[in-house]
Amino acid sequence: MCPKAAHGDCPLEETACHIIPSITGKRILITGCASGIGKATAEVFAAHGVHMVICDIQDKAGQTRSEFHAVVEAAVRFLGGLDSLIHSSGYIHQDVAESIAESEIDRMLDVNIKGTIFMNQAVFPYLKTRGGTILNFGSDLASEPLPLLAHYSASKGAAVWTPMIDGYRENLETENVGGHDVFMNDRVCLGEKFGDVEIDLVPVLAFLVSDASRWITGQLVPVNGGLSLGR
């Protein structure tokens, strides 16, 4: 149980708080913590006694492989080891497919593909011997692209509501926002809308970094309310 629940300080609703397994004392590096999934995960995990290093980069400069290794080395020194990486960093940009600039394609691939590979490579030596967890994030848009997001879909190859979704809807015409709502109503079996990060996704992440998931590896775990049904 969340140690802050008794004092009313836990960011999760009480029902969700009770389903999170024990993750107290876990040493976790979380990327993409300025907003969205990373921010919500860090807030909830902090309430559950997790030892964390959180980071985010919001400039447009490409990050090199050496920078990822430097971040991981600093995190390991600070935490005294590493149990898990939650790599939630991602970049989204909207444009019609026929006019996407090469610079935007490069930026998308640098962050969403190279960034994931390089960060995974950087943490691997610290997890190889004693084990640990690496959680990367994809998107249902990889299989069902939306208008203005062809390059994002190609790079993401978790249907939950984040600021990225807000930004996408702000750039839609009014009638298209309604169409997006209809699409959600028709496709999301549970709730007819995107899930809540803290209530619907973070408990799953907690399970995956806990000892309860020790016999799970190399799996895709859709947390999407049925938006994209698999086997």
Buried (B, 14 or more C-beta within 10 A) or exposed (E): EBEBBEEEEBBBEEEBBEEBBEBEEBBBBBBBBBBBBBBBBBBBBBBBBBBBBBBBBEEEEEBEEEBBBEBBEEBBEEBEEBBBBBBBBBBBBBBEEEEBEEEBBEBBBBBBBBBBEBBBEBBEEBBEEEEBBBBBBBBBBBEEBBBBBBBBBBBBEBBBBBEBBEEBEEEBEEEBBEEBEEEBEEBBEEEBEBBBBBBBBBBBBBBBBBEEBEEEEEEEBBBBBBBBEEE
